[in-house]
């Protein structure tokens, strides 16, 4: 992903957590907040409690891919933060995708 399409700084994450809306599932939590640019930006959080680096990176890659494939269907102009939960480690890809779509649907992020 390009740098301008990701959230990197701590204050950006905190802004989304504090002022955004959230959608919850057993596998992940999706926080969304409108931004002033016409593009969506993504931040992914995977806690060290989920496992070692290999495990965390695999979860992170899967979540980024799910986001990438759903990007054309999403409304534009939002900051999104995906927070992986412990069940995401052992979850099949389709379950993660279903949970992501459910959370985004609850937040009315789809066109």
C-alpha positions as CSV (number, residue, x, y, z in Angstrom):
1,X,0.0,0.0,0.0
2,X,1.1,3.5,-0.6
3,X,2.1,5.7,2.3
4,X,-0.7,8.2,1.7
5,X,-3.3,5.5,1.9
6,X,-2.3,4.2,5.4
7,X,-2.5,5.5,8.9
8,X,0.9,5.5,10.5
9,X,1.0,8.1,13.3
10,X,-0.3,7.4,16.8
11,X,-2.4,10.6,16.8
12,X,-4.2,9.4,13.7
13,X,-5.2,6.1,15.3
14,X,-6.3,7.9,18.5
15,X,-8.5,10.3,16.5
16,X,-10.2,7.3,14.9
17,X,-10.6,5.5,18.2
18,X,-12.0,8.5,20.1
19,X,-14.2,10.1,17.4
20,X,-15.1,7.3,15.1
21,X,-17.8,4.7,15.1
22,X,-17.1,1.0,15.6
23,X,-18.3,-2.3,14.3
24,X,-17.6,-5.4,16.4
25,X,-17.3,-9.1,15.6
26,X,-15.6,-12.0,17.4
27,X,-12.6,-11.8,15.0
28,X,-12.0,-8.1,14.6
29,X,-13.2,-4.6,15.4
30,X,-13.5,-2.0,12.7
31,X,-13.3,1.7,13.6
32,X,-14.4,4.3,11.0
33,X,-14.3,8.1,10.9
34,X,-14.8,10.4,7.9
35,X,-11.8,12.3,6.8
36,X,-11.5,15.4,4.6
37,X,-9.7,13.8,1.8
38,X,-11.5,12.0,-0.9
39,X,-9.6,8.7,-0.2
40,X,-9.9,6.0,2.3
41,X,-6.9,5.3,4.6
42,X,-6.3,2.1,6.5
43,X,-4.6,1.3,9.8
44,X,-4.2,-2.3,11.1
45,X,-3.5,-3.1,14.7
46,X,-2.4,-6.6,15.8
47,X,-1.4,-6.9,19.5
48,X,1.6,-8.8,20.6
49,X,-0.8,-10.9,22.7
50,X,-1.9,-12.7,19.5
51,X,1.5,-14.4,19.0
52,X,5.0,-14.0,17.7
53,X,5.9,-11.8,14.7
54,X,5.1,-14.5,12.1
55,X,1.6,-15.0,13.4
56,X,0.9,-11.2,13.7
57,X,2.2,-10.5,10.2
58,X,0.0,-13.3,8.7
59,X,-3.1,-11.8,10.4
60,X,-2.0,-8.3,9.2
61,X,-1.5,-9.4,5.6
62,X,-4.9,-11.2,5.5
63,X,-6.7,-8.1,6.8
64,X,-5.0,-5.8,4.3
65,X,-5.9,-8.2,1.5
66,X,-9.5,-8.3,2.6
67,X,-9.6,-4.5,2.6
68,X,-7.8,-4.3,-0.8
69,X,-10.4,-6.5,-2.4
70,X,-13.4,-4.7,-0.9
71,X,-12.0,-1.2,-1.7
72,X,-14.1,-0.7,-4.9
73,X,-17.3,-1.3,-2.9
74,X,-16.5,1.1,-0.1
75,X,-17.6,4.7,0.2
76,X,-14.6,7.0,-0.1
77,X,-13.3,9.6,2.4
78,X,-13.0,7.4,5.6
79,X,-10.2,6.5,8.0
80,X,-10.5,2.9,8.9
81,X,-8.7,1.0,11.7
82,X,-8.9,-2.8,11.9
83,X,-8.1,-4.3,15.2
84,X,-7.5,-8.0,15.2
85,X,-8.8,-10.1,18.1
86,X,-7.4,-13.4,19.3
87,X,-9.8,-15.5,17.3
88,X,-8.5,-14.0,14.1
89,X,-5.3,-16.0,14.4
90,X,-7.0,-19.4,13.9
91,X,-9.9,-18.1,11.7
92,X,-10.2,-19.2,8.1
93,X,-9.8,-16.5,5.5
94,X,-13.5,-16.6,4.6
95,X,-14.6,-16.2,8.2
96,X,-12.4,-13.1,8.5
97,X,-13.8,-11.7,5.3
98,X,-17.4,-12.4,6.4
99,X,-16.7,-10.6,9.8
100,X,-15.1,-7.6,8.0
101,X,-18.1,-7.3,5.7
102,X,-20.5,-7.5,8.6
103,X,-18.7,-4.8,10.5
104,X,-18.5,-2.5,7.5
105,X,-22.2,-3.1,6.7
106,X,-23.1,-2.1,10.3
107,X,-21.1,1.1,9.8
108,X,-22.8,1.7,6.4
109,X,-19.5,1.9,4.6
110,X,-20.6,0.1,1.5
111,X,-22.1,2.0,-1.4
